[in-house]
Amino acid sequence: MLADGEVHRTEPSPRALEPLERAAVELVAQFADRGTQAWWDRLADDSSLRALGRANALREIAVRLGPRQGSKWTLETPARSGSEEVMFAVEFPSGAEDRITIEFASADDARIRAVRCLADPPPTEPGTDSPATVAPVRREAPGSAVAAAGLVAFLLVAWIAVRPSRARWGALVGLLVACGGDSVRQRRDPPAEAIFELRDLSPLRDALTEGRSAPATAEAAVPETLDPVRRLWASQLELVAGHLESAEAGIPAKETGSVPLADLLRARVAMARFEFDRAAKSLARAAAAVPAESLRYELVLATMASSEAWRSEVELELLLETGPRRAEPWLHAARFAVEAGADERSESLLETGWSLRPMTREELLTDVALASLAARPGLFPLFGLDRAEAPVVEVRPSPASETATRLPEGFSATLCGRELRLARGDFEILVPGGAEMAPPGTRGESAESRASHTERRATESIPGLIALAKGGAAGLEPRFERQAILALRSLARAEDWPRVLDLASAFFRGAGRSHPEISRYRAVALDRQGRGAEALEALIDLAERELGLGRPAPDLLAELAEALARQGDHERAFRLAERAAAQIPIPRFQLEREQYRVSRDLGRESRELFRPGLEVRSPRLSGDRYPEQIAAVLELERQRIARWIPQGRRGTLRVELYPLRSFLSVYGFDVGGVTLSDGRVRVPFADLRSLHPKLVAILSHELAHAMLFHATKARSPRWFHEGLAQHVEMGTGRINPIPELARQGRVLAFPMLEFVLEGFAEPALVEIAYAESAWVVHFLEARWGVNGLHRLQAEFARGAATAEALREVTGLGLVDFDREFRRWASEEAPAARSLEVRDYQGELDPRFFTPSRR
């Protein structure tokens, strides 16, 4: 029996590759090998390109396909099967994008009839001068059946209007698809028509795709018919360089009758300005003209942020009905299903997406919805969360020789899930769902390995980029700036802030003349390197420029607010966070705004108590004596904890006491205290006025965080922060969790702890990660002594990542360390561990704790 609101329908599945798509992949590989000549050789006799003659045809093909070196081609899933058109999303070395459509002679004839890019007008309808309309795919049905379906659809819409829910919207989508609704689209086959000749714009196109400065000839006279394309490509070049205003100026204001590129650029500019309604409208037009999977998925994302967010689920369901082969739509649908409480469907969708292309486990564990699925016992083993080494999803290539792709010499092939990657040098072809055409002997690789390809290539170029920048050459070519940005992203993910600062500084030419992303990375790196005043100045300069140009900059405002908060200026931090939350009302900005508000309010009415190396701030309701007692306990606890966290040149520890209700309103009901990125200890003790041992345990836990913050220069990883803070708590009887977790098959491998604690996405996994991190630190002290903990802190202080620091101190890599820890926890470790409790409440002035009259 179906539950209320459900309509029975067959779940969609990824579509199998078609013969023309396999032929198109081989054609792209031939382009990488032989250039445009390979496509000339495959032109159909009636192709408009062939009619131009060989020389002109090669130039027309070349101006559309762009360079071979450094390009990435990804096969798209079209809106319908059986089409004579095959589409690719292409990313050029400059970072510019395009969609290349290959029109073949027929479904059985893999000769090329036409080649189009986004700058080409859409094909025209037969017998008209109008662009081809997007016609519905309709399943044959008797007239009475169609009429009945229409009546049912009408009634269902009325039902939804009265009692809306996600399940009912899903039912409507299924019914529309089943009845041949006009949202599943196809293009009517156009006749052979004259080629839109673009070859005169080759110099500008080369600059755009290769990342070079625009040639002086770009402004030269071109045929009037090409001027709109010239302005669009010039605008795209400006957009790639981060010049939003000049990019927007070149996009035609008229929204109808333009080529798909105009709509895509409008969408890009609108997204950059957080104008999501306009972005969704432009993407809808672009996807109607070029119904590629990637554009339709972008439409889902833009619609989610628009004023008609409810439509995003409808758009996504319609996209799923086309059988997309990329993982992202399936994973996004899984998130929607989790929110709707559709347990079985959410698990099925996640499994489908994971099989198409696994995520890295960091991505999985920091995604709130998907992490909640990963924690379920039935799915937990799928993701290899109990293994230190990255898992490889095994997919056997097809043994049938007729489906295996034939590649030119020098190509390598790897599979990540069902996604096939073909590469030669820095030319790359991605074939989602391409396992069936993988050559014999194709090896599998993990998501982590695949993600590292781009990062490795980017970081290897850093020395050369710095040399070019210092020599002045890098400022002449946008492609070098693009390479620097890719390298900065990789370095920032690895938290290699010294190298981030070196590279960003080399390319920094002032806030008004540098790419905004480079300016921001430089400011963040200055802050992470302890140069807070310079970082604040850099962020202020960048914010003034961006806001002066009328650009929304919520992330930048949030970064600036955090920098001000670290300096104790919570008034200005609150105002900036308020502006960020107004520009884009996401929970993160709203929460940060409230945290700064509470800190600001405390600052306005607080009393401050100063001791050597210690500052205690409390509201007036705490009275005079209680802060003094807290200060005394803090100093005694700091002396005790110094055994594990030596202070050296001690910084000033700042502790803030908040009223319980105010604290819980912004930090949550399951948090005893917090120590944020500014190193301040915040505890909800202001109106409790007690030193019960359980409260002192919370205080010592947060004090350990603050001491570790100073000892490692704010560079300690989260697993070490949480593990060591628990390790030094008094009186907490911590049970060894590993034997029971192993029995349940729920052990998290050591490298997973950082991802879980970083994302804080799924409470069940966070609880496991907390427990394991404490016992990892117990293991470190048991095997390498307190000195081992000191040495780790020194390694983190100099900027070493976990793997490097552990190898230096223990001599073990991550996999070996994980194995040794589990063996120790299972065979040698005690069943529980606790430290002796010191009763400060009994020691310090008992009269103070007698309730006083008001």
Secondary structure by P-SEA (a helix, b strand, c coil): cccccbbbbbbbccccccaaaaaaaaaaaaaacccaaaaaaacccccccccccaaaaaaaaaaccccccbbbbbbbbcccccccbbbbbccccccbbbbbbbbcccccccccccccccccccccccccccccccccccccccaaaaaaaaaaaaaaaaaaaacccaaaaaaaaaaaaaacccccccccccccccccccccaaaaaaaaaacccccccccccccccaaaaaaaaaaaaaaaacaaaaaaaacccccccccaaaaaaaaaaaaaacaaaaaaaaaaaaaaacccaaaaaaaaaaaaacccccaaaaaaaaaaaaccccaaaaaaaaaaaaaacaaaaaaaaaaaaaaaccccaaaaaacaaaaaaaaccccccccccccccccccccccccccccbbbbcccbbbbbcccbbbbbcccbbbbbccccccccccbbbbcaaaaaaaaaaaaaaaaaaaaaaaaaccccccaaaaaaaaaaaaaaaaacaaaaaaaaaaaaccccccccaaaaaaaaaaaaaacaaaaaaaaaaaaaaaaaaaccccaaaaaaaaaaaaaacaaaaaaaaaaaaaaacccaaaaaaaaaaaaaaaaaabbbbbbcccbbbbbcccccccaaaaaaaaaaaaaaaaccccccccccbbbbbbbcaaaaaaccccccccccccccbbbbcccccccccaaaaaaaaaaaaaaaaaaaacccccaaaaaaaaaaaccccccccccaaaaaacccccccaaaaaaaacccaaaaaaaaaaaaaaaaaaaaaccaaaaaaaaaaaaacccaaaaaaaaccccaaaaaaaaaaaaacccccccccccccccccccccccccccc
